Amino acid sequence: MNTLTRTLIIGCSTLALAGCGAEDIASPGAGSVTINVPPAPTPTPTPTPTQAVVTPAGACPTLTNDGSVTLVDGGTISGPTGEYRICELPSLITKSVTLPKLSGLLYAMNGRVDVGCDGGYSAPTAGAPFASPTVGCGTLTADTNVTLSIDPGVILYGKTGQSWLAVNRGNKISAVGTASQPIIFTSRDNVAGLNTESTPGGQWGGVVLLGRAKITDCDVGTVATQCERDTEGSVNLARFGGNDDTYNAGTLKYVQIRYSGFVLSNNKELQALTLEGVGSGTTIDYFQSHRSSDDGAEFFGGNFNLGHYIATAADDDSMDVDTGARVNAQHVLLLQKPGEGDALFEIDSNGKETDTPRTNLKVVNFTAYQPLTSSNNEGNDKAAALFRGNADVTLYNGMIIAPQNECIRMTSNTDSANRATLTAKSLVLQCSGTGDAKYIGDGSGSAPFTAAQVRGFVTGDASNNEAFTNTLTLTFVNGTNEDAVVTTSPTSLSSYFTAAPTPYHIGAAWTGNTSWYTGWTCNSSYAPLGGATSCLTLPTT
């Protein structure tokens, strides 16, 4: 026993010198030692290797039996959600096709992609052939009538900064997603998981629909003869304009466009969605623009309705309307990123004040929000909203929340007969300054605005409130103060507008009217929209 005791003492001393465990406690005693032996550790399960959620499709689908529209297999691309097969669209789509949703497959635009050939101001006929400006199209004797259809859940991305989609006159897009399966246009970096919350847009071009509705500010012809314009900054012509205010450029529904707005030429950028001369036959509904490096969306001329529009974190204006566009918009969320962005609205046809049709924007049920911590606007627009030129603006049942900025700026570079107008009812404002200092009036024409005149457009109607204090929750959902505002029925403005759902309130989101933006949108830290995924990643279903 003594021999064993000595052996244990020596053994533990040796272990102590070698680093006995913290739970091995040796107590010196009169000829004995006590050893506390820890229980055997529970084996740690071997981690299961992380499996990619998505695996690449085996091949690109066949779009047409005759091979007239083929996809190029671009290999694979990996990101946080797995690995995908890349199927590149051709630069010119010459026949109607459908892009099916296939697991592990992404469609890519490697530069500009044209849907059909440009059919001109009016449809070409055999007796009057039209030399299309679309590269590779030559002379047309009829519209090409190509429709690009995109199935719910499809994801398309721009492989390069110069990638963009142009749907030419005489052709259509049918991108119809669902609330659970939105269609997503995005950038390569977004697919690869390289973007963060602070990553700017400008990683690819965007989506451009070109139509034959009336426009102003002609590059070709005059408003009295044949007014046409060219897409800003496009090296190869992408022309729009015509005399058909019912023109149908197709449908976009339940669609996200992310990280767009690449500079095509000096000071000429695309934005997430550019609508150019589209008519009332065109459907734009449930559309989110996220992190566009230019405007959230810009509308050049045309005559159409816009429903359920969301702009998150645009680097410039959240909504830009000009060159004779006539737009009815209802349920609109304009949400800027702290410290970034210019105006929430920029509405004008500056320098073309005598042209017709006049730019005319009617917005009903909107929440236009600049974060409470944002510094004063550093952009050229100088205020939360800018109305100028020959623009007529109507704002019903909405709010402009911009505590660090002036509310509205109106500029006139013409006479009093042709300058911009503003009609507001049930509009609430939370802006910097008091009294006239909440507004900016200026201009270089014979009848420039004063701040007092601009203020009068708001205070002249008793339903408006320029001294509002917001009680918004989740950034943009109505609280007590918002729901207490008495609304004005918008139905007399256009048959497009409704006073629904019940209960009916100002703003774009209130109890009973929040489900419209959930599911199909993407989320960010400054716009918790209740979408299925973060804007930094892709859905896997």
Secondary structure, DSSP 8 states (H G I E B T S, - for coil): -HHHHHHHHHHHHHHHHH---TT------SS---------------------SB---SS-----TTSSS--EEEEEEEETTEEEEEEE--SEE-S-EEE---TTEEEEE-SEEEES----SS--BTTB-EE--STT--EESS----EEEE-TT-EEEESSTT-EEEE-TT-EEEEE--SSS-EEEEEHHHHHT---TT--S-SS--EEEE--S---S-SBS-TTS--BEE-TT-SS--EE--S-TT---EEEEEEEEES---EEETTEE--SEEEES--TT-EEEEEEEES-SS-SEEEES-EEEEEEEEEES-SS-SEEEETT-EEEEEEEEEE--TT--S-SEEE--TT-TT-SS-EEEEEEEEEEE--TT--S--STT-EEEEEETTEEEEEEEEEEEETTSEEEEEE-SS-TTTS-EEEEEEEEEEESSSGGGGEEEE-SSSS---HHHHHHHHHTSTT-BSS-----BTTTB--HHHHTS-----TTT-TT----SSS--SSS--TTS-GGGSEEEEEBTTB---EEEETTS----
